[in-house]
Amino acid sequence: MINGAIKLLASRCRSDYNCPMDQHNNKAAIDEIDRKIIEALQIDGRRPFTKLAVELGISEASVRQRVANLINNQVMQIVAVTNPVKLGYTMAGMIGIRVSGDRLFEVAEKISAFDEVIYLIICAGSFDLLAEVVCENNDHLLRFLTEKLYKVEGVQQTETFLYLRVCKQNNWAFLSQARLLPSPTQMPADRTKP
C-alpha cells in the first residue's frame, strides 16, 4: 500500500514537473489568502471549500479558483500521506551515498526505483545522494542494504542514520515534497549545458 502510493507519486513527479531544486526564477506570486488556504489544506486536505470560504471571508468560487491556480502553478498538490508505522514500517532512516561521479544520474534512477526509498535527492556536501528509507525491521534494512543498495554499480560508500525519534515535523515537509531531478535523457537540452 505505501509502496504503491510512493511509486505513483514518484512517477507523477517525473512526468509532470521540471524538477530542479533551483527554482528562483519560477517563483509563483501568492498572497496572504493563498497562504492561508495552503496552511488549512496542509492540516486537512479534504476540508470543504465552503468552510474555507467562511473562515477567509471570500466566496466558495474564489477558494475553488485559488486552489486550482495553486495546483496548476505547481505551488502545491493534494495527496494522501501515509503513516509508515501504521503500515508495519517501524524503521526509518537517512542514508548518505557517495557515488562515482560519471554515474550519478544512473545511480539515482536505480535507487529511486527501490520500494524502501521514499525520497531521494542529489545534493552537495559529503554525500552525492541522500535517501530516506523505511523498513519493517532490522532484517529488512540489512537485506535492503546488502541485496539492493550495495549492488548498484557506482555506489562507492554509504552511511546510514537511523531515526530514533522525530523531534520536529512541520506541515511544509520540504524534503519529502522536493521534486526528483530528471535524468539527463529526460532533461530539456538547455538544462544539460553548464
C-alpha positions, 0 to 999 in steps of 0.5 A: 500500500505505501509502496504503491502510493510512493511509486505513483507519486514518484512517477507523477513527479517525473512526468509532470514537473521540471524538477530542479531544486533551483527554482528562483526564477519560477517563483509563483506570486501568492498572497496572504489568502493563498497562504492561508488556504495552503496552511488549512489544506496542509492540516486537512486536505479534504476540508470543504471549500465552503468552510474555507470560504467562511473562515477567509471571508471570500466566496466558495468560487474564489477558494475553488479558483485559488486552489486550482491556480495553486495546483496548476502553478505547481505551488502545491498538490493534494495527496494522501500521506501515509503513516509508515508505522501504521503500515508495519514500517517501524524503521526509518532512516537517512542514508548518505551515498557517495557515488562515482561521479560519471554515474550519478544520474544512473545511480539515482534512477536505480535507487529511486526505483527501490520500494524502501526509498521514499525520497531521494535527492542529489545534493552537495556536501559529503554525500552525492545522494541522500535517501530516506528509507523505511523498513519493517525491521532490522532484517529488512534494512540489512537485506535492503542494504546488502541485496539492493543498495550495495549492488548498484554499480557506482555506489562507492560508500554509504552511511546510514542514520537511523531515526530514533525519534522525530523531534520536529515535523512541520506541515511544509515537509520540504524534503519529502515534497522536493521534486526528483531531478530528471535524468539527463535523457529526460532533461530539456537540452538547455538544462544539460549545458553548464 
